[in-house]
């Protein structure tokens, strides 16, 4: 199981990168460890909230379900987007109110719908006729919002195809929901994770607005717009300050939808990524042949132990070592498992110190999202990420 420990003693006023890196350098870790700064999560929440205005922030629990994160967000008035019964249970255990939790997965077990309804969850997502039938049977009278398919927005981690329905079918689903005794209250969508420019939202919002206005013209009393996630984290490429980014998104929404009574946003990465850093270790540096252009640098963490988002090299993490003052050179970065898929960056090699060798410490920035929650419980016998909270 993942170990969680809590440490105190660092000033909350210190910049988050220096707080995390100072902590990592001051401790020895026997295996890859995610270090979380909960104060940074709260600061990011307030920064996004300042830009989003009256929109309710529903933290996407899947990004990082650490109890300390959920407890802090619940304490400051945050809401939650849960994808499973277990996530709902975690939110309730952290002090969240059931009415502040939305069941946002469009693929749910009937028993989990019944559980959510029984504990007081009031709103559910759907994108198919059969899902509405399940909700009507196990959560009668519930509020539902219909998730829409959208064209790719240019996000680094697109979320198209699997979730959502077409515009025409969405109107049919609203009618079906009403016929089943449910309350079709709104629409949802997701522009894609790590959408670095707020203007990438504009064409997606145009698509959603067409359905919104058509639905209201057809007599559906839509009062909820769930704009999903997409709020970016800093991985080295310039992005706007979270408040400025969120404010621009809010402006784009207002231009197309007017004064929507209820707006939900579901940041995950944008809330917690920069609040985490992974302390890892170099296991091997080698070349495959005498004329190999690039070194291979093997770490004690890979795709299956926390860095799944390096798949297709979509998320480009930043690396820090104790040798960064030395000459640098490109390398192929890979994980430790006995699996040829466990290569992190090869299409675009990473620049690391030429003197790097086995046993050297390597720190990976902005790892607070989709690392511990993705990590295997022990593929190849390698342990999952430990988690330390400061």
Order of alpha helices (4+ residues) and beta strands (2+ residues): beta-alpha-beta-alpha-beta-alpha-beta-alpha-beta-alpha-beta-alpha-beta-alpha-beta-alpha-beta-alpha-beta-alpha-beta-beta-beta-beta-beta-beta-beta
